Amino acid sequence: MIKLSKELSKEGIMNKTREELGWEVHHLIVVRGKFSELVRKSEGIVIIEDTLEEIKASFDALMNEWDVGEEREFKDLFDEVNISKLTLITALIENGYVEGEERLKLIKKPKLDELEIEVRFNIDELEDVLDEIEEKLDATLTTELSFMRKYFVEVLEIEEELIKRALEIAERYATEESLVEAMFVGIGKSVLANTILAIAEKKDKKMELIETLLEHEPFTIEGWREKINIYFDEEAVEDILKELQKMGYLKVKGNRIWLQ
């Protein structure tokens, strides 16, 4: 966070750092049982059937290349992210067929049909078949709540070129997911802020400006095959006005607005 902030500052991009307590909540549907029983009970539920087929394919491939007594590096078992293989290996360890941590040793060959496994799905994936899964598979709802400290570098710019440059720099420091989110937030704030400045050239009363903005909400940006809808409320506009004032673009006093 500090390194990114310093690099942005060197490029003349205004920013500020922030730390706060954060959390993530995931609602999962958990299905557990012998593999053969799950296959039988899930007949007709496509998402479960597909998942079990993937696990079977992983089992066949793994058993064909792993001999009893042979040790394998954990990292070598995963040439790519493979949830079905991870589910399978977890089951093999829990059922006593595999032991170890960094190096895994196959103790004996398992029978897939007798293997007790646990499969997990985000609740959103099963929305259309939730009742059926709960009835047929005795599924349980598991909520995972994780607390962690989150670190932010907030870019205090509204010019599109500066925002693009900030995103280029951030590529070395942030995850792809957070970069995508930051890109849309940056675009949205830039559009909203520049619209405020354009309206402020014609209206010098804050409430008139806010009313004009709200009349045109949401703002829409359209590309070739994409569209961004930008929604906001009065409180959000107030916050953007405060930011623009801190950045020296305008001055707000009472109900009056002056461009600077």
The 8 nearest C-alpha neighbors of each residue, nearest first, counted from 0:
[[1, 3, 2, 4, 152, 150, 151, 16],
 [0, 2, 4, 3, 5, 16, 152, 6],
 [3, 1, 5, 4, 0, 6, 172, 7],
 [2, 4, 6, 0, 5, 1, 7, 169],
 [3, 5, 1, 7, 2, 6, 0, 8],
 [6, 4, 8, 2, 7, 3, 1, 9],
 [7, 5, 9, 3, 8, 4, 2, 10],
 [6, 8, 10, 4, 12, 9, 5, 3],
 [7, 9, 11, 5, 12, 10, 6, 13],
 [10, 8, 6, 11, 7, 5, 12, 4],
 [11, 9, 7, 8, 12, 6, 165, 164],
 [12, 10, 8, 9, 13, 7, 161, 6],
 [13, 11, 8, 7, 10, 14, 161, 156],
 [12, 14, 155, 154, 8, 11, 156, 7],
 [15, 13, 154, 155, 153, 12, 152, 4],
 [14, 16, 153, 152, 17, 154, 4, 13],
 [17, 15, 152, 151, 153, 14, 4, 18],
 [16, 18, 151, 150, 152, 19, 15, 153],
 [19, 17, 150, 149, 151, 148, 16, 20],
 [18, 20, 149, 148, 21, 17, 150, 151],
 [19, 21, 148, 147, 149, 22, 18, 146],
 [22, 20, 147, 148, 149, 146, 19, 23],
 [23, 21, 146, 145, 147, 24, 144, 20],
 [22, 24, 145, 144, 25, 146, 21, 143],
 [23, 25, 144, 143, 145, 22, 26, 142],
 [26, 24, 143, 142, 27, 144, 23, 121],
 [27, 25, 142, 122, 141, 121, 143, 24],
 [28, 26, 121, 141, 122, 120, 140, 142],
 [27, 29, 140, 120, 122, 139, 119, 141],
 [28, 30, 119, 139, 138, 118, 27, 140],
 [31, 29, 138, 118, 117, 119, 136, 28],
 [30, 32, 117, 116, 118, 29, 115, 33],
 [33, 31, 115, 116, 37, 34, 36, 117],
 [34, 32, 115, 36, 114, 35, 113, 116],
 [33, 35, 112, 37, 36, 114, 115, 113],
 [34, 36, 112, 38, 37, 33, 39, 113],
 [37, 35, 39, 33, 38, 34, 40, 32],
 [36, 38, 40, 34, 39, 35, 41, 32],
 [39, 37, 35, 36, 41, 40, 34, 42],
 [40, 38, 36, 37, 41, 42, 35, 34],
 [39, 41, 37, 42, 38, 135, 36, 136],
 [42, 40, 44, 38, 39, 37, 43, 47],
 [41, 43, 44, 40, 39, 38, 48, 45],
 [42, 44, 45, 41, 48, 47, 40, 46],
 [45, 43, 41, 42, 47, 46, 48, 128],
 [44, 46, 48, 47, 43, 49, 42, 41],
 [45, 47, 49, 48, 44, 50, 125, 124],
 [48, 46, 50, 49, 45, 44, 51, 41],
 [47, 49, 45, 51, 50, 46, 52, 44],
 [50, 48, 52, 46, 47, 51, 45, 53],
 [49, 51, 47, 53, 52, 48, 46, 54],
 [50, 52, 54, 48, 53, 49, 55, 47],
 [53, 51, 55, 49, 50, 54, 48, 56],
 [54, 52, 56, 50, 51, 55, 83, 57],
 [53, 55, 83, 51, 57, 52, 56, 58],
 [56, 54, 58, 52, 57, 53, 51, 59],
 [55, 57, 53, 59, 58, 54, 52, 60],
 [56, 58, 54, 60, 55, 59, 84, 61],
 [57, 59, 55, 61, 56, 60, 62, 54],
 [60, 58, 56, 62, 61, 57, 63, 55],
 [59, 61, 57, 63, 58, 62, 56, 64],
 [60, 62, 58, 63, 64, 59, 57, 65],
 [63, 61, 65, 59, 64, 60, 58, 66],
 [64, 62, 60, 61, 65, 59, 66, 58],
 [63, 65, 62, 61, 66, 60, 59, 69],
 [66, 64, 62, 63, 61, 69, 67, 105],
 [67, 65, 69, 68, 64, 105, 62, 63],
 [66, 68, 105, 107, 69, 106, 108, 65],
 [67, 69, 105, 106, 104, 66, 70, 107],
 [70, 68, 66, 67, 104, 105, 71, 65],
 [71, 69, 104, 103, 102, 68, 105, 72],
 [72, 70, 103, 102, 73, 104, 69, 75],
 [71, 73, 102, 75, 74, 101, 103, 76],
 [72, 74, 101, 75, 76, 102, 71, 103],
 [73, 75, 72, 76, 77, 78, 101, 71],
 [76, 74, 72, 77, 73, 78, 71, 102],
 [75, 77, 74, 73, 78, 72, 71, 61],
 [78, 76, 79, 75, 74, 80, 81, 73],
 [77, 79, 76, 75, 80, 74, 81, 73],
 [80, 78, 77, 81, 76, 82, 74, 75],
 [79, 81, 82, 77, 78, 85, 84, 83],
 [82, 80, 84, 83, 79, 85, 77, 78],
 [81, 83, 85, 84, 86, 80, 87, 54],
 [82, 84, 54, 86, 85, 81, 53, 87],
 [85, 83, 87, 86, 81, 82, 57, 88],
 [84, 86, 82, 88, 87, 83, 89, 81],
 [87, 85, 83, 89, 84, 88, 82, 90],
 [86, 88, 84, 90, 85, 89, 83, 91],
 [89, 87, 91, 85, 90, 86, 84, 92],
 [88, 90, 86, 92, 87, 91, 85, 93],
 [89, 91, 93, 87, 116, 88, 92, 94],
 [92, 90, 88, 96, 94, 89, 97, 93],
 [91, 93, 97, 95, 89, 90, 94, 96],
 [94, 92, 90, 95, 91, 89, 96, 97],
 [95, 93, 91, 92, 96, 90, 115, 114],
 [96, 94, 92, 93, 97, 91, 98, 106],
 [95, 97, 91, 106, 107, 94, 92, 105],
 [98, 96, 105, 92, 104, 91, 106, 95],
 [99, 97, 104, 103, 92, 105, 96, 95],
 [98, 100, 103, 102, 104, 101, 97, 92],
 [99, 101, 102, 103, 98, 73, 72, 104],
 [100, 102, 73, 72, 103, 99, 74, 71],
 [103, 101, 72, 100, 71, 99, 73, 70],
 [102, 104, 99, 71, 70, 98, 100, 72],
 [103, 105, 70, 98, 97, 69, 68, 106],
 [104, 106, 97, 67, 68, 107, 69, 96],
 [107, 105, 96, 97, 68, 67, 104, 108],
 [108, 106, 67, 96, 105, 109, 68, 97],
 [107, 109, 67, 110, 96, 106, 105, 62],
 [110, 108, 111, 107, 96, 114, 113, 91],
 [111, 109, 113, 112, 114, 108, 34, 58],
 [110, 112, 114, 113, 109, 34, 58, 55],
 [111, 113, 35, 34, 110, 114, 33, 36],
 [114, 112, 111, 110, 33, 34, 115, 35],
 [113, 115, 111, 33, 112, 34, 116, 110],
 [116, 114, 33, 32, 34, 113, 90, 94],
 [117, 115, 90, 31, 32, 114, 33, 34],
 [116, 118, 31, 30, 119, 32, 29, 115],
 [117, 119, 30, 29, 31, 116, 86, 120],
 [120, 118, 29, 28, 27, 30, 117, 121],
 [121, 119, 28, 27, 122, 124, 29, 118],
 [120, 122, 27, 123, 124, 26, 28, 119],
 [121, 123, 27, 124, 125, 28, 26, 120],
 [122, 124, 126, 121, 125, 120, 26, 27],
 [125, 123, 122, 121, 126, 120, 127, 46],
 [126, 124, 129, 128, 122, 123, 127, 121],
 [125, 127, 123, 129, 128, 124, 122, 130],
 [126, 128, 125, 129, 124, 130, 123, 131],
 [129, 127, 131, 125, 130, 126, 132, 44],
 [128, 130, 132, 126, 125, 131, 127, 133],
 [131, 129, 133, 132, 128, 134, 127, 126],
 [130, 132, 134, 128, 129, 133, 135, 136],
 [133, 131, 129, 135, 134, 136, 130, 128],
 [132, 134, 138, 137, 130, 131, 136, 135],
 [133, 135, 131, 132, 136, 137, 130, 138],
 [136, 134, 132, 133, 40, 131, 137, 41],
 [135, 137, 138, 132, 133, 134, 40, 30],
 [138, 136, 133, 134, 135, 139, 30, 132],
 [139, 137, 133, 30, 136, 29, 28, 132],
 [140, 138, 29, 28, 141, 137, 30, 133],
 [139, 141, 28, 27, 29, 142, 138, 26],
 [142, 140, 27, 26, 28, 139, 143, 29],
 [141, 143, 26, 25, 27, 144, 140, 24],
 [144, 142, 25, 24, 141, 26, 145, 27],
 [143, 145, 24, 23, 142, 25, 146, 22],
 [146, 144, 23, 22, 143, 147, 24, 21],
 [147, 145, 22, 21, 23, 144, 148, 20],
 [148, 146, 21, 22, 20, 149, 145, 23],
 [147, 149, 20, 21, 19, 150, 18, 146],
 [148, 150, 19, 21, 18, 20, 147, 151],
 [149, 151, 18, 17, 0, 148, 19, 152],
 [152, 150, 17, 16, 153, 18, 149, 0],
 [151, 153, 16, 15, 17, 0, 4, 154],
 [152, 154, 15, 14, 151, 16, 155, 17],
 [155, 153, 14, 156, 13, 152, 15, 12],
 [156, 154, 14, 13, 153, 157, 15, 12],
 [155, 157, 154, 158, 13, 162, 161, 12],
 [156, 158, 189, 159, 192, 188, 155, 162],
 [159, 157, 161, 160, 156, 162, 189, 193],
 [158, 160, 162, 161, 163, 157, 189, 186],
 [161, 159, 163, 162, 158, 164, 165, 157],
 [162, 160, 164, 163, 158, 159, 165, 12],
 [161, 163, 165, 159, 164, 160, 166, 158],
 [164, 162, 160, 166, 165, 161, 159, 167],
 [165, 163, 167, 161, 166, 162, 160, 168],
 [164, 166, 162, 168, 163, 167, 161, 169],
 [167, 165, 169, 163, 164, 168, 162, 170],
 [168, 166, 164, 165, 170, 169, 163, 171],
 [167, 169, 165, 166, 170, 164, 171, 7],
 [168, 170, 166, 172, 171, 167, 173, 165],
 [171, 169, 168, 167, 172, 173, 166, 178],
 [172, 170, 169, 173, 168, 167, 174, 3],
 [171, 173, 169, 170, 3, 174, 168, 0],
 [174, 172, 170, 169, 171, 178, 177, 175],
 [173, 175, 177, 176, 178, 172, 170, 171],
 [174, 176, 178, 177, 179, 173, 170, 180],
 [177, 175, 179, 174, 178, 180, 173, 181],
 [176, 178, 180, 174, 179, 175, 181, 173],
 [179, 177, 181, 175, 180, 176, 182, 174],
 [180, 178, 182, 176, 181, 177, 175, 183],
 [179, 181, 177, 183, 182, 178, 184, 176],
 [182, 180, 178, 184, 179, 183, 185, 177],
 [183, 181, 179, 185, 180, 184, 178, 186],
 [182, 184, 186, 180, 185, 181, 187, 179],
 [185, 183, 181, 187, 186, 182, 188, 180],
 [186, 184, 182, 188, 183, 187, 181, 189],
 [185, 187, 183, 189, 184, 188, 182, 190],
 [188, 186, 184, 190, 189, 185, 183, 191],
 [187, 189, 191, 185, 190, 186, 192, 184],
 [188, 190, 157, 186, 192, 187, 191, 193],
 [191, 189, 187, 193, 188, 192, 194, 186],
 [190, 192, 188, 194, 189, 193, 187, 195],
 [191, 193, 195, 189, 194, 190, 188, 196],
 [194, 192, 196, 195, 190, 191, 189, 197],
 [195, 193, 197, 191, 196, 192, 190, 198],
 [196, 194, 192, 198, 193, 197, 199, 191],
 [195, 197, 199, 193, 194, 198, 192, 200],
 [196, 198, 194, 195, 200, 199, 193, 201],
 [197, 199, 195, 200, 201, 196, 202, 194],
 [200, 198, 202, 196, 201, 197, 203, 195],
 [199, 201, 198, 197, 202, 196, 258, 203],
 [202, 200, 199, 198, 203, 197, 208, 196],
 [203, 201, 199, 204, 200, 198, 208, 207],
 [202, 204, 256, 255, 199, 205, 257, 201],
 [203, 205, 255, 254, 207, 202, 206, 256],
 [204, 206, 254, 208, 207, 255, 256, 209],
 [205, 207, 209, 208, 204, 210, 254, 211],
 [208, 206, 210, 204, 209, 205, 211, 202],
 [207, 209, 205, 211, 206, 210, 202, 212],
 [210, 208, 206, 212, 211, 207, 213, 205],
 [209, 211, 207, 213, 212, 208, 206, 214],
 [210, 212, 208, 214, 209, 213, 207, 215],
 [213, 211, 209, 210, 214, 215, 208, 216],
 [214, 212, 216, 210, 215, 211, 209, 232],
 [213, 215, 211, 212, 216, 210, 217, 209],
 [216, 214, 213, 212, 217, 218, 211, 210],
 [217, 215, 213, 218, 214, 230, 212, 231],
 [216, 218, 230, 229, 228, 215, 219, 231],
 [219, 217, 229, 216, 228, 215, 220, 230],
 [218, 220, 228, 227, 229, 217, 221, 226],
 [221, 219, 227, 226, 228, 222, 218, 229],
 [222, 220, 226, 225, 219, 227, 223, 224],
 [221, 223, 225, 224, 226, 220, 227, 219],
 [222, 224, 225, 221, 226, 220, 227, 219],
 [225, 223, 222, 226, 221, 227, 220, 219],
 [224, 226, 222, 223, 221, 227, 220, 228],
 [225, 227, 221, 220, 222, 228, 219, 224],
 [228, 226, 220, 219, 229, 221, 225, 218],
 [227, 229, 219, 218, 217, 230, 226, 220],
 [228, 230, 218, 217, 219, 187, 227, 231],
 [231, 229, 217, 216, 228, 218, 232, 187],
 [230, 232, 235, 229, 233, 216, 236, 217],
 [233, 231, 235, 234, 236, 230, 213, 216],
 [232, 234, 236, 235, 237, 209, 231, 213],
 [235, 233, 237, 236, 232, 238, 231, 239],
 [234, 236, 238, 232, 237, 233, 231, 239],
 [237, 235, 239, 233, 238, 234, 240, 232],
 [236, 238, 234, 240, 235, 239, 233, 241],
 [237, 239, 235, 241, 236, 240, 234, 242],
 [240, 238, 242, 236, 241, 237, 243, 235],
 [239, 241, 243, 237, 238, 242, 244, 236],
 [242, 240, 244, 238, 239, 243, 245, 237],
 [241, 243, 239, 245, 244, 240, 246, 238],
 [244, 242, 246, 240, 248, 241, 245, 239],
 [243, 245, 249, 241, 247, 246, 242, 250],
 [246, 244, 242, 247, 243, 241, 248, 249],
 [245, 247, 243, 244, 248, 242, 155, 249],
 [248, 246, 244, 245, 249, 243, 259, 250],
 [249, 247, 243, 259, 244, 246, 258, 250],
 [248, 250, 258, 259, 244, 257, 247, 243],
 [251, 249, 257, 244, 256, 258, 252, 259],
 [250, 252, 256, 255, 253, 257, 249, 244],
 [253, 251, 255, 254, 256, 250, 257, 205],
 [252, 254, 255, 251, 205, 256, 204, 206],
 [253, 255, 205, 204, 252, 206, 256, 251],
 [256, 254, 204, 252, 253, 203, 205, 251],
 [255, 257, 251, 203, 250, 204, 205, 252],
 [258, 256, 250, 249, 259, 203, 251, 255],
 [257, 259, 249, 248, 250, 256, 199, 200],
 [258, 249, 248, 257, 247, 250, 244, 256]]
